[in-house]
Amino acid sequence: MDKKVSSRSTSNKALRLNLDEKKYGTIVEIGAGQEVARQFFLAGAAAGTIAKTMSAYDMKFSDAIYGVQEDRRYVSKARVKAMMTQEFDLVVDRVGDIRSKSSRYFSYAATVAAKSFNRKNECHAWCGVRVQMYPGAEPSNITIHVRMHDENAELQQAALGDLGVNLIYAAYYYFENPKNIIDSLTDNIGKDRIEIDAIEFEGPYFEDIDNRAINLHLIRSWKTRAIMFKPDGSVTVPADMLYKKNVLTIRGSFKPVTKLNVDMIEQGKKSFNALNNLDGKSTIAIAEISLNDPHGNDAKVPEADIIARVRLLNSLGYSVMISDYTRYFSLRAYFRQYTQLQIGIVVGMMNMRQIFDEQYYRGVEGGILEAFGKLFPDNTRMFVYPELDDVGELTDFSKVRVPDHLRYLYKHLLENNFISGIECSDTNLCRIYSREVLKQLASGSDGWESSVPEAAVEEIKTNKLFGCK
């Protein structure tokens, strides 16, 4: 990353844009003042860059200008894209014939739900820039979703002002490296003030970008802790996916996803819905993959490898979450930001033995007691899938061996239904191991197909995933 350029202050970035007579556009902001436009005016020489600023704050005015989107929401991706497109077309239509042919036009848009004066609301924004990378080019878009963590609207507005300048600046000066764009978005914004949990690149200059893969960089650049994928493979905002949902999640490597994994998810859903008297319609099952190793360090797994696993899970109709969480109580806390309904975590017997290993909680001040206190405070349960013992007999969650001094803790969790069992539909599934399937794939051996769901087999063969021969 260009350290010298990325360290520019917000005012210096705005001034550099203002002094470049080739860059010209509009800034429209709804819901949190006009902080981005303000940054350009404070920097000076804004007349050379800004054609128009506007805030269609009233809903009727906004609808009259930008139309009514299908979801009828005002803080949404559809609305911000409508704003960007209309404003870009207007500036080109009105000044394209009279300005220099070397001009490169842009439109910046933001629609925001900032901290409300009299109620507790989700504070978030959709922001985007539509920009020409060179004169006369078809425009390209960068759209991001932002969550604001400051305690008052004034601070949130200030953070969005810096973010907007960073986004416009990055679109012009870092467009050849999307990761540099992401890295620079929080320049001059204090730590933990905002979270960027989705980004989308579109248009002719970004047509080679895999939006699924580039979103993983949001995690690795500490812009967010997790990314969500819908079953169709598109990146989605966690708040949209999890709103008013009961959540059942299973962590795994899924390299590749096997019939055992599928049985754990499907049998887990049955137990989860039955225990909570749910009909299943409000339950979402999420396959979760952590980027971290068991010690909390980034395992440095290549993006293409992670996305291959996402593709396989999507081919089976599952939503997927990629995170940098190591411990289950952190995973539970993440979900609790978005839903107050039931949370279920599906694990295997090996996972159960791990969470009763006190070495797993190094660095946690209260150790294993603090960890369990954070894992099971409200409407959260673990569902344990059985395994085969050394003699080939099926053994379940009630037979988990824990250290003697923790046996009463385990008994407490069992008797209070914090831990429940899952039925296995076929004991032969317990003989499937992803690592063995992976070896067969790489060596070109026959027989691995019987361990993998049919749709995933087709994906693996068609796209030669995981070294398939």
Number of C-alpha atoms within 10 A of each C-alpha: 12 9 8 7 12 22 13 16 14 23 17 15 22 28 20 17 25 22 15 13 16 18 22 25 24 22 24 22 24 22 19 22 21 20 21 28 23 15 22 25 18 12 17 15 17 20 14 16 23 20 17 15 17 14 18 17 14 10 12 12 12 17 15 10 14 19 14 17 14 8 9 12 11 21 19 19 21 16 25 27 23 17 26 26 19 13 24 23 15 14 18 19 10 11 14 16 9 8 13 12 11 12 19 22 27 31 30 31 29 31 25 26 20 26 24 12 9 6 7 8 11 16 20 23 26 25 28 27 29 27 26 24 21 16 15 14 13 13 23 19 24 24 22 21 21 22 20 25 19 18 12 14 19 14 16 24 22 19 22 27 22 23 24 26 25 26 24 25 22 23 24 18 15 20 16 14 13 18 16 18 23 22 18 24 21 25 18 16 17 9 11 13 16 22 19 26 24 25 25 19 21 16 16 14 18 18 11 10 14 13 18 23 17 18 25 25 19 22 19 17 14 16 21 22 19 27 25 28 23 18 18 12 21 13 21 16 19 19 16 11 17 21 16 15 20 24 26 24 26 21 20 17 16 19 19 27 23 25 20 24 24 18 19 24 24 16 19 29 24 16 18 28 19 12 12 12 9 15 10 16 9 14 20 17 22 22 25 23 21 21 25 16 14 14 13 14 12 14 13 10 11 11 15 14 13 20 17 21 22 28 21 25 24 21 20 15 15 22 23 25 21 22 21 23 22 18 17 17 18 15 20 22 12 16 19 18 13 17 17 16 18 20 23 24 23 26 22 22 19 13 14 19 13 14 17 20 14 13 12 18 18 11 8 11 10 12 14 19 14 13 19 17 12 16 21 17 12 14 15 21 23 26 29 24 27 24 20 16 10 7 6 12 10 13 14 20 19 14 9 15 14 17 12 8 8 15 14 12 14 18 13 13 17 15 10 9 15 19 23 22 22 25 17 20 13 9 15 11 19 19 11 17 17 21 13 11 22 17 15 18 23 13 12 13 13 9 11 18 18 13 20 22 19 15 14 22 20 15 15 23 15 10 11 13 20 18 15 17 13
